[in-house]
């Protein structure tokens, strides 16, 4: 079994002294994947390919020409395209689809000598907060296998948590990197919207979707961000901001002003252990000389409804292409064009995806567009303006990542609205496009990981990473 490394630097140091090789690392991770198959974190393992690539990277390391990610073994979420490999978004409708091109982020990871070890299970089309909506079955939390992994990037998080790879790449639409990272005791970064190319990412909600790393350390999150970020001719929504060497520029942050949402402590819906953890860190920060003050956020109750109206509307549009005609699953019971559409989509999509498509279609329909979609866009603007105003006065906003630790498998089935509300603290960054990071904050009395989240100004990832490294050392 491969030992667990906190950072790539640890791996590189052991490679340098001949203690390990990339090949041995990959062999160890493949063994761990086999041993932990019951967790259901992977939809497919690229074992033979990963072993071959490891040999080539070992040779490049010896020649002194290896890339900055040499030694890092990465898993990718099953909604990220990789030419010649299947990509299904964990949906029956794309079950046997093979990608015909490679996403920009995978190209950039491979160019720096990362090894891609497999594709990870996720909520179908990234729709969920528990990884229970996958066609391939739910993912179990390694800390307690009766609990969910979080979602939608649950497989990616558990793959790192159970040491089946060193790091993983997920996507974050409403919290889908940050929340599973919190549930699994990991670092989960959602960069500023427009920082990383979405080319080759199967779309859920295009104005929200953002790629992000799940790691054990802030340094690795910074390194993956600098490799994946930057302009791309295939994504017109990308900013042209210069990409810094985030990992090399991490330094002590100095004294900061931090706001925390008072509702996180006053709301009866927030778990007592989560509240206590937040209070503990507030006190630690104050003791270190930082200014930490409570603020009220008037629009908090509107954030989840606003997010879901907009995200479901965009999902309705984006998923219209999966119709049984162009590619993917086609119902064997179809007899004509109309039945092909109806049966292929009703059989190919899972219950939650169909729920969101129908709700999205409803809010976009004549007579309801202004009442729901247009109004949600206006509220989104208000939320962004309020958030920007707070961040003009404060350096960071501190909140729990989720209102509770990983909940029991099956809870979502009883009431999906309960699961939607688990996004209450993550959707602020999604609606505003701001960068946010979930950081491990210890475990509760049952041994379940807890996470706290920091938000900051657009494109201020360096300061976010600086403070995050410091925060983890408190």
Secondary structure, 3 states (H helix, E strand, C coil): CCCCCCCHHHHHHHHHCCCCCHHHHHHHHHHHHHHCHHHCCEEEECHHHHHHHHHHHHHHHHHCCCCCCCCCEEEEECCECCCCCECCCCCHHHCCCECCCCCHHHHHHHHCCCEEEEEECCCHHHCCCCCCCCCCCCCEECCEEEEECCCCCHHHHHHHHCCCCCEEEEEECCCCCHHHHHHCCCEEEECCCCCECCCCECCCCCCCCEEEEEECCHHHHHHHHHHHECCCCCCCCCCCCCCCCHHHCCCCCCCCEEEEECHHHHCCCCCHHHHHHHHHHHHHHHHCCCEEEEECCCCHHHHHHHHHHHHHHHHHHHHHHCCCCCCCCCCCCCCCHHHHHHHHHHHHCCHHHHHHHHHHHHHHCCCCHHHHHHHHHHHHHHHHHHHHHHHHHCCEEEEECCCCCCCECCHHHHCHHHHHHCCCCCHHHHHHCCCEEEEEEEECCCCCEEEEEEECCCCCHHHHHHHHHHHHCC
